[in-house]
């Protein structure tokens, strides 16, 4: 997740928060540790899934070459690598789903903290939670 100051500035840009409240909002957001932890888990699982995509592609390609060359034992080894990568991807998908659920819940908590501090109005609670949840740290 982006630094909490950047999240608060995003909320200002979206019209949900006053510029004068950025520092306090940033401090409140920083206290929602579940949000940062879930985002770290999501990032880690996403990176691993991307890595497993590469492992899978390489194993499939090597297995095809082994098959063409008649190296059936090597092909069996590649099949094991493929299955291992698929198993790891399944675990990554499970972690990604759980992390997204935690991010959604923690984003609700973060928005509620901003509401409790009087920084936002109740009508903005859900849209702000969505902004916080989707603020995935990409600077693009």
Secondary structure, DSSP 8 states (H G I E B T S, - for coil): ---HHHHHHHHHHTTSS-GGGHHHHHHHHHT-HHHHHHHHHHHHHHHHHHHHHHHHHHHHHHHHHHHHHT-HHHHHHHHHHHHHHHHHHHHHHHHHHHHHHHHHHHHHHHHHHHHHTTSS-GGGHHHHHHHHHH--S---
